[in-house]
Amino acid sequence: MYNLEHNSHQIQIQNTYTLSHSLATSSLSLGDREPGAWVRLTFPYYEMKSSSPHVEGTDLKPDGHRGRWWHESLRGIGALQKDGLNFGVIRCGALYGPGVSDGEVVARLVVGHVYKHL
């Protein structure tokens, strides 16, 4: 019998955690061509089910298999800092709550304008 849940975990581990960790590790061995910093873009794969707003530093719980392995990939790459890897994370701005459409473009434009203003 085909185990979809197990397969989903394996796919996320392979395509998210293992791939990103391998790329970050290999960048450490480039010598003179080593990048100044390793920057990882991350998406809002965290639970946003509470009615109170979250602030920077709030301990958020990853949402589902994808959220768990994106989160673990950031932790794994962050552990490479002790080996000399300069590491930064850029989180995509996301809007949550009632009235948010299913489209991504408008929400990204709005958040981009807010970031620019701030």
LINMOUR-V536771 format. One record per backbone hydrogen bond with DSSP energy under -0.5 kcal/mol. NH is the residue of the N-H (numbers start at 0). CO is the residue of the C=O. If there is no record, write none. Layout:
((NH	CO) (NH	CO))
This chain:
((3	1) (6	2) (7	3) (8	4) (9	5) (10	6) (11	7) (12	8) (13	9) (14	10) (15	11) (16	11) (17	12) (18	13) (19	15) (20	16) (21	17) (22	18) (23	19) (24	20) (25	21) (26	22) (27	23) (27	24) (28	24) (28	25) (29	26) (32	29) (33	30) (37	85) (38	36) (39	87) (41	89) (44	42) (46	60) (57	54) (59	57) (62	44) (63	61) (66	62) (67	63) (68	64) (69	65) (70	66) (71	67) (72	68) (73	69) (74	70) (75	71) (76	72) (77	73) (78	74) (79	76) (80	77) (81	78) (82	79) (83	80) (84	79) (85	83) (86	84) (87	37) (89	39) (90	88) (91	41) (99	96) (107	103) (108	104) (109	105) (110	106) (111	107) (112	108) (113	109) (114	110) (115	111) (116	112) (117	113))
